[in-house]
Amino acid sequence: MKKYIPIAIFIVLVAFLGFGLTNDPKKVPSPFIGKPVPAFETSRLYQSENISSADMKGKVWLLNVFASWCASCRAEHKLLTEFIEKTKLPVVGLNYKDEEADAKKWLAFFGNPYYAIAVDRKGSIGIDWGVYGVPETFVVDKQGIIRYKQIGPVDELALADTIIPLVKKLEAE
């Protein structure tokens, strides 16, 4: 009986490896989908007044978590900018664990397409939203319910297949 233990362990490890290799890491289920947005109030990057999740109530909007130190954020920024310009959808940028001067320099170089930029110096807002890393993007409906979470950079496929159709549906409701 003892001679079968290594074989059993090997089979279990192969099963776990197979399971892990067949799953898409960008499709980590979020417990926040279908739930109200975590409330926040924080300073804006360029303005003296604060921004809060309550300010967005009644609008379909996106929260895009980004940072100047994030290489993937650079990869998605041009496409995200084009999307915002085309749709006029309010997108709140959440500047995550970043220095304000670095964020302003980054936005001056790459452009600032955001409706507003919320500052999250310590990452506490990101933690409340279940952020694993940057970039991440959330689609929020008019009632303040999270409807979708994009882990990693927004790409053309995610926009065309998921985000744009979802936004159109939510705006029509």
N, C-alpha and C positions, 0 to 999 in steps of 0.2 A: 504493500500500500504506500509506503514512504517513497518508493521510486517514482510514483506518479505525481507527487507534489510539484517537482520542478516543471513537469509538462503542463500541469494545470495552471501554474503561475505564468508560464510562457503564453499559454492560450489566452489568459485574461489580459496580459500586457498587449498582445497582438490585437485583441478586440478593442481595448482602449485606444491604441494607436490608430487603428482603422477608423474608429468613431471620430477621433480628433482630426484626422486628415480629410474626412469627408464633409466637415462643417466649415462654413464660411465665417471667418473671424469678425467680419463686418456685420454679421447678423446676430449679435449678442442680444438676447431678449432683454428688454428694459421693463422693469416693474412700474415705470412711470407712464407707459402708454395707456391712455384712457383715464388718466388721473389728472386732477388740477395741477397747474404749474406750481412748483414751490415758490412761495412768496419771497420777494427780495426787494430791497430798496438800497440803492448805492449811488455814489457820485457818478456823474458823466465825465467822460474823458475831456471834452472840450468846453463844457459849460459848467456854471457854478451850481445850478440846481441838480437835484437828484433825479434818478429814474427808478421806477418801480414796476413790478409785474402788473400792478393794478392800472398803470397808465395805458396798458395795451388791451385792456378788456374791451370787447366789442369789435376787435379787429382780428383777422387772420394774419398771423405774423410768424416770423422765424427768429429763433435765437441761434446765432452762429458763434461758437466758442473758438477764439483764436488767440495767438500770441506772436509777438515779433520774433521770438526765438524758435518758432515752429516752421520747419521746412515744408511740411505738408500744407500748412496754411498758405504759403506762397503759391503752391501748386494749384490750389482751388480758387485763389483770390480773383483771378481774371474772369473765370467762368461765373463765379458768384456775382461779381460786379456787373457783368453783362446781363445776368438773370434779373438782378435788382433794377437795372436801368430799363429793361424790357417790360417787366411786370409791374413796376412801381410798388411792389409789395414791401411793407415795412419790415426791415430786418434789423434786429438789435444785435450788435456785436457785443460779446462778453469777452473783454480783454482779461485773460486768465493768467494769474501769477506772473505779471509782467511789470516792468518799470514804465511809468507814464511817459517819460521822455523817449524811451525806446519805441513804445507803441506809436507815439506821435511821429517819430522819424520814419517808422515803417509805413504808416498810413500816408505820410507826405510823399514817399517814394512810390508806393503801389496804388495809391488812391483810396479815398474814403467813401464807400458806397452806402454806409450804414445810416439808418434812420436815427439811431442814437448808439452810443458806445457806453456800456456799463463797465465800471472798473471793479475787478475782482482780484485785488492785490494778494490776498492770502489764500484764495482758492475755495473759500467757504461757500460761495454761491454755486460754484461748479460741483462741489461735494453734494449740496442739497439737490442738484439736478441729476446726480448720478453720472457725472462726467468721468470717463475712464482716462481720457487724454485729449489732446487737441490735434486737429479740429474735430468738432462734433457740431451737428446742426439739428435743431428740433423744430417741428412744425406744430404750431399751436392754433386751435380754433377760436372762434369769437367768444366762446364761454370760458376760455382760459384752460382748456383741456389739451394735454399733449397728445398729438395724434401720430407722430412719427419721429424716430430718432435715427439720424445718419451718423454712423461711427466712421471716422476717417474723412478724407476730403470728399466734398461734393464733386461728382463728375457728371459728364453728359448723360450717361446711362441712368444714374440716380435721378437727375432732373427730369429727363424725358419719361421714364417709366414709373416713377413714384411721386416725386415732389410736385411737379407741375400739375398732374392730374388730381392729386390730393388737394392742392391749394384751390384749384378751380371748383372742385366738389364742395369744399368747405365755404368758399365765398358764395356759392349758390344757395347754401342752406340758410 
